[in-house]
Structure formats: structure tokens, C-alpha cells
């Protein structure tokens, strides 16, 4: 990257990687084919600990934190026009959340919420209606969770929990709005000090 940052969000559109935030409002684009970086329009809100989802070629920067505390901020970036748009904020302000996209809906999973600590909260954002809906909570409340989607199922991996880190792997089915623990993975390991 052209600038040193941590706790940033990453998204991919048309084979270009976009590095968003990370303690700043910086947006950089990396083209693997030409091995080049390009500065793009800055995010309206500087932040770190955010997550990113992509729907229809638009990057959605969700949540995070800055000197104001945890954020519910949702901003959409259109790489084709190099512009940012502020969208309806996420209902629960949080950082260290995971984001996955299923059928054009952005799912914001877990994180650390002001006054609540680690949460299992799941909120779904519909870019067409610009609205949020609360979904079934993740069984293991956690921050620093990683999320991936396979065949319409959202998987939440690991993260921080009270007292350490977890190896939990839980699967969410948006059709039935239910979570299932993936067998053979569980438990909390003490954080290495």
C-alpha cells in the first residue's frame, strides 16, 4: 500500500482490490494485473476496525471506530465514478464486526458495541431500499470475527470473546434466519501474552 495502516477494510470490484480506512479516510486501489496502486476519493468518515461488503460493483464500508468511539456509519463507494455516498447508518454502533453478502443483502455480524461489549447482533442491510433489519443473533457473541459466504450460507469464524479468543465456527442461513454450530469446532483458548 502507499500508506501504512492497520484494521482496514478490503473489497474487490472487477479484479481491483480496494483498501479502505485503517485509522484514516484513505481509499487506495490495487490492480494485480499491472501491480500498481492508485489513490482514490477518501471516505467521508475516517475510521478503523470497519468491514466491507460488495453488492453490484459498489463497496459498502460498515461500522468501525475513530476518536468519536464506535460507529454505525455506512458509506457506499462507486469505483466507476470514484464517489462516496452516505447511506442509512447501521442501528447498532460497533467495531470489529464481520460482513458477508448473500443475494444482494449486506449482513453485519457481531463486533464490539458501545455499552454492550462483545455482541452476537446481526443486522441486514438492503441497498435497494436503504434499510436495515435485525436478524437472529449469532450464538457466540464476539468481536474481531471473520465472515465468508459459500452457497448462500454465511460462516462466522473465530474472534475475541470475554476471557480470550474462540475457535467457534457458526453458519447462518438467511432463508430460515437460523444459526448452526459447525461440528468439531468450539472452545476458547487463552490469549497468548
C-alpha positions in Angstrom: 0.0 0.0 0.0 1.0 3.6 -0.4 0.2 4.5 3.2 0.8 2.4 6.4 -2.5 1.4 8.0 -4.0 -1.3 10.2 -7.5 -2.6 10.9 -8.7 -1.5 7.4 -11.5 -2.9 5.3 -10.9 -4.7 1.9 -13.2 -5.2 -1.0 -12.9 -6.4 -4.6 -14.7 -5.0 -7.7 -13.8 -6.1 -11.2 -10.5 -7.6 -10.2 -9.3 -4.4 -8.4 -8.7 -4.6 -4.6 -9.8 -1.6 -2.6 -8.2 -0.8 0.8 -10.4 1.4 2.9 -9.7 3.3 6.1 -7.5 1.9 8.8 -7.3 4.9 11.1 -7.7 7.3 8.2 -10.2 8.1 5.4 -7.8 6.8 2.8 -9.0 4.8 -0.2 -6.4 3.0 -2.3 -7.0 0.7 -5.3 -4.6 -2.1 -6.2 -4.5 -3.6 -9.7 -2.8 -7.0 -9.5 -2.5 -7.2 -13.3 -0.3 -4.1 -13.5 1.0 -4.3 -9.9 0.1 -0.6 -9.3 -1.6 1.4 -6.6 -3.9 4.4 -7.2 -5.2 6.9 -4.6 -9.0 7.2 -4.9 -11.6 9.5 -3.3 -11.3 9.5 0.5 -14.1 8.1 2.6 -16.3 10.7 4.2 -15.6 9.2 7.7 -12.1 8.3 8.8 -12.1 5.1 10.8 -10.5 1.7 11.5 -12.0 -1.7 12.6 -14.6 -1.5 9.8 -15.7 -4.2 7.4 -16.6 -4.1 3.7 -19.2 -5.8 1.6 -19.7 -5.6 -2.2 -23.0 -5.5 -4.0 -23.5 -4.8 -7.7 -20.0 -3.3 -8.0 -20.5 -0.9 -5.1 -18.4 -1.2 -1.9 -20.2 -0.7 1.4 -17.9 0.4 4.3 -19.7 -0.7 7.5 -19.2 0.4 11.1 -15.8 0.8 12.7 -14.4 3.2 15.2 -12.5 6.5 15.4 -11.8 9.1 18.1 -15.6 9.5 18.5 -16.0 5.9 19.5 -17.8 3.0 17.8 -19.7 3.9 14.6 -22.8 2.8 12.9 -21.6 4.6 9.8 -22.5 3.1 6.4 -20.9 4.7 3.3 -21.1 3.4 -0.3 -18.2 3.8 -2.8 -18.7 3.6 -6.5 -15.4 2.8 -8.2 -16.8 3.7 -11.7 -17.4 7.3 -10.6 -14.9 7.5 -7.7 -17.6 8.9 -5.4 -18.8 8.1 -1.9 -22.4 8.3 -0.7 -23.6 8.3 2.9 -26.3 5.7 3.5 -28.6 4.9 6.4 -26.5 4.1 9.5 -26.4 0.6 11.0 -28.7 0.5 14.0 -26.0 -0.8 16.4 -22.8 1.1 16.5 -19.9 -1.3 16.5 -16.3 -2.1 15.6 -14.6 -5.4 14.8 -17.6 -6.8 13.1 -17.7 -9.2 10.2 -19.6 -8.6 6.9 -20.9 -11.0 4.3 -23.1 -10.6 1.3 -25.9 -13.0 0.3 -28.3 -12.3 -2.5 -27.5 -8.6 -2.6 -28.0 -8.1 1.1 -25.1 -7.0 3.4 -25.0 -8.8 6.7 -23.2 -7.1 9.6 -22.3 -9.8 12.2 -21.0 -9.5 15.8 -18.4 -7.0 16.9 -17.9 -4.8 19.9 -20.8 -2.4 20.7 -20.7 0.7 23.0 -22.1 -0.2 26.4 -22.7 -3.8 25.4 -19.2 -5.3 24.8 -18.9 -8.3 22.6 -22.2 -8.9 20.7 -23.8 -11.6 18.5 -26.0 -8.9 16.9 -26.8 -9.5 13.2 -28.3 -6.7 11.1 -29.0 -6.9 7.4 -28.8 -4.0 5.0 -30.8 -3.9 1.8 -29.0 -1.4 -0.6 -32.2 -1.1 -2.8 -34.4 0.1 0.0 -31.6 1.7 2.1 -33.0 -0.1 5.2 -31.7 -2.3 8.0 -33.4 -5.3 9.5 -32.5 -7.2 12.7 -31.9 -10.9 12.2 -31.3 -13.9 14.6 -28.3 -13.3 16.8 -25.1 -15.2 16.3 -24.8 -17.8 19.2 -21.3 -16.9 20.2 -21.0 -13.1 20.9 -17.6 -11.9 19.7 -15.6 -9.2 18.1 -12.8 -9.5 15.5 -14.9 -12.1 13.8 -14.2 -13.1 10.2 -17.0 -13.9 7.8 -17.2 -15.7 4.5 -20.1 -16.8 2.3 -20.4 -20.2 0.4 -23.5 -21.2 -1.5 -25.8 -18.7 0.2 -24.6 -19.6 3.7 -22.7 -17.1 5.9 -19.9 -18.6 8.0 -18.6 -16.7 11.1 -15.0 -17.7 12.1 -13.2 -17.2 15.4 -12.9 -13.8 17.1 -12.4 -12.3 20.6 -14.7 -13.3 23.4 -14.6 -12.4 27.1 -11.5 -14.0 28.5 -9.7 -14.9 25.3 -10.3 -16.0 21.7 -12.6 -18.5 20.3 -12.3 -21.2 17.6 -16.1 -21.2 17.1 -17.4 -21.6 13.6 -21.1 -21.0 13.1 -23.2 -21.0 10.0 -26.1 -18.6 9.2 -28.9 -19.4 6.7 -30.6 -16.2 5.7 -33.6 -18.1 4.2 -34.5 -19.6 7.6 -32.9 -16.9 9.7 -31.1 -19.6 11.8 -27.6 -20.3 13.1 -26.0 -23.7 13.4 -22.7 -24.6 15.1 -20.3 -26.4 12.7 -19.4 -29.7 14.4 -15.9 -30.3 15.6 -15.0 -26.7 16.3 -15.6 -25.0 19.6 -14.0 -23.6 22.7 -12.0 -20.7 24.0 -8.2 -20.6 24.0 -6.3 -18.3 26.4 -4.9 -15.3 24.6 -1.1 -15.6 24.2 0.6 -12.9 26.3 
